[in-house]
């Protein structure tokens, strides 16, 4: 089995720009993150876009769906910003692909101490190989179906919809 990882930016892939004092995008961290995970399953990395999820629009979500559709792999992990991860999961979930698609991200950028990025990626890659076809959000050791999840912004975690 080969795993495909689709990068779309989000906090996971942000860099701290010391000159501007802001989090910005440059090259994806994912090549070094994948090496650091020491995964033995073959991985194909595809950078679809590098955006804060608050800046994502319908076209960007359509591009992510198209990347999922054309992927030859049946296990896909999408690195995505947490603010609109649910919306993208809905677009892909409604397509009812015969694939397992896991969306994950990070509350703290990969390059910042105590980031949850490495754990979330490893967790998502593991479950992408075991869950049945469908679309899921995997964050902080929990798995949610695409149509039963919301972000609790105050707590900084994902929870099932009430």
C-alpha positions as CSV (number, residue, x, y, z in Angstrom):
1,X,0.0,0.0,0.0
2,X,1.2,3.5,-0.8
3,X,-0.1,6.5,1.1
4,X,-0.7,9.9,-0.5
5,X,-0.3,13.0,1.6
6,X,-1.9,16.2,0.2
7,X,-0.7,19.5,1.6
8,X,-2.9,22.5,1.7
9,X,-1.1,24.7,4.3
10,X,-2.8,25.5,7.5
11,X,-1.1,26.2,10.8
12,X,0.8,22.9,10.5
13,X,2.9,24.3,7.7
14,X,3.4,27.9,8.8
15,X,6.8,29.4,9.4
16,X,7.7,32.1,11.8
17,X,8.9,35.2,9.9
18,X,11.3,36.9,12.4
19,X,11.5,40.1,10.3
20,X,7.7,40.6,10.1
21,X,6.9,38.9,13.4
22,X,4.2,36.9,11.7
23,X,3.4,33.3,10.8
24,X,3.7,32.9,7.0
25,X,4.1,30.2,4.3
26,X,7.3,29.2,2.6
27,X,8.3,25.7,1.6
28,X,6.3,22.9,3.1
29,X,7.7,21.2,6.2
30,X,6.3,17.9,5.1
31,X,9.3,16.4,3.5
32,X,11.3,16.7,6.7
33,X,8.3,15.7,8.8
34,X,7.7,12.6,6.8
35,X,11.4,11.7,7.2
36,X,11.2,12.3,10.9
37,X,8.2,10.0,11.3
38,X,10.3,7.1,10.1
39,X,7.3,5.6,8.3
40,X,8.1,2.5,6.3
41,X,5.0,2.7,4.1
42,X,5.7,4.3,0.8
43,X,4.5,7.9,0.7
44,X,3.7,10.2,-2.2
45,X,3.6,13.9,-1.2
46,X,1.6,16.4,-3.3
47,X,1.4,20.1,-2.4
48,X,-2.0,21.3,-3.6
49,X,-1.9,24.8,-2.1
50,X,-0.3,26.6,0.9
51,X,-3.1,28.6,2.5
52,X,-4.4,29.5,5.8
53,X,-7.8,27.7,5.9
54,X,-9.6,31.0,6.6
55,X,-8.4,32.1,3.1
56,X,-9.7,28.9,1.4
57,X,-12.6,29.3,-1.0
58,X,-14.7,27.0,-3.0
59,X,-12.1,26.7,-5.8
60,X,-9.5,25.6,-3.3
61,X,-11.8,23.0,-1.9
62,X,-12.7,21.8,-5.4
63,X,-8.9,21.5,-6.1
64,X,-8.5,19.3,-3.0
65,X,-11.4,17.1,-4.1
66,X,-9.9,16.8,-7.6
67,X,-6.6,15.8,-6.1
68,X,-8.4,13.1,-4.1
69,X,-10.3,11.9,-7.2
70,X,-7.2,11.6,-9.4
71,X,-5.1,9.9,-6.7
72,X,-4.4,6.3,-7.5
73,X,-3.9,5.5,-3.8
74,X,-6.9,4.4,-1.7
75,X,-5.5,5.9,1.5
76,X,-5.1,9.7,1.6
77,X,-4.1,12.2,4.3
78,X,-4.8,15.9,3.8
79,X,-2.9,18.4,5.9
80,X,-5.3,21.3,6.4
81,X,-5.9,24.3,8.6
82,X,-8.2,23.6,11.5
83,X,-10.5,26.6,11.2
84,X,-12.3,25.3,8.0
85,X,-11.2,21.7,8.0
86,X,-14.8,20.7,8.6
87,X,-16.0,22.6,5.5
88,X,-13.5,20.8,3.3
89,X,-14.3,17.5,4.8
90,X,-18.0,18.1,3.9
91,X,-17.0,18.8,0.2
92,X,-15.0,15.6,0.0
93,X,-17.4,13.5,2.1
94,X,-20.4,14.4,-0.1
95,X,-18.4,13.0,-3.1
96,X,-18.5,9.5,-1.6
97,X,-15.2,8.4,-3.0
98,X,-14.1,4.8,-2.7
99,X,-11.1,5.9,-0.7
100,X,-10.2,6.6,2.9
101,X,-9.5,10.3,3.3
102,X,-8.2,11.6,6.6
103,X,-8.0,15.4,7.3
104,X,-5.6,16.5,10.0
105,X,-3.6,19.6,11.0
106,X,-2.1,21.3,14.0
107,X,-3.0,23.9,16.5
108,X,0.6,24.8,16.8
109,X,3.0,25.1,13.8
110,X,5.4,22.2,13.2
111,X,8.5,24.3,13.8
112,X,7.3,25.7,17.1
113,X,8.1,23.8,20.4
114,X,5.3,21.6,21.7
115,X,3.6,21.4,18.3
116,X,0.9,18.7,17.9
117,X,1.8,18.4,14.1
118,X,4.1,15.4,14.2
119,X,1.7,13.4,16.4
120,X,-1.3,14.3,14.3
121,X,0.4,13.3,11.1
122,X,1.6,10.0,12.4
123,X,-1.8,9.2,13.8
124,X,-3.6,10.2,10.6
125,X,-1.2,8.1,8.4
126,X,-1.8,5.1,10.6
127,X,-5.5,5.2,10.6
128,X,-5.7,6.0,6.9
129,X,-4.4,2.5,6.3
130,X,-7.0,0.8,8.6
131,X,-10.3,2.6,8.5
132,X,-13.0,1.7,5.9
133,X,-13.5,4.0,2.9
134,X,-14.9,7.4,4.0
135,X,-13.9,10.8,5.1
136,X,-12.6,11.5,8.6
137,X,-11.0,14.2,10.7
138,X,-8.2,13.0,13.0
139,X,-7.0,15.4,15.6
140,X,-5.2,14.8,18.9
141,X,-5.8,11.1,19.0
142,X,-9.5,11.2,18.1
143,X,-11.3,10.2,14.9
144,X,-14.5,11.9,13.8
145,X,-16.8,11.2,10.8
146,X,-16.9,14.2,8.4
147,X,-20.5,14.8,9.1
148,X,-20.3,14.7,12.9
149,X,-17.6,17.0,14.0
150,X,-17.0,20.6,15.0
151,X,-14.1,22.6,16.4
152,X,-14.4,23.8,19.9
153,X,-12.5,27.1,19.5
154,X,-12.4,27.9,23.2
155,X,-10.8,24.5,24.1
156,X,-8.7,24.3,20.9
157,X,-10.0,20.7,20.1
158,X,-12.4,18.9,17.9
159,X,-15.6,17.4,19.3
160,X,-18.6,15.5,18.0
161,X,-21.5,17.7,17.0
162,X,-24.1,17.9,19.8
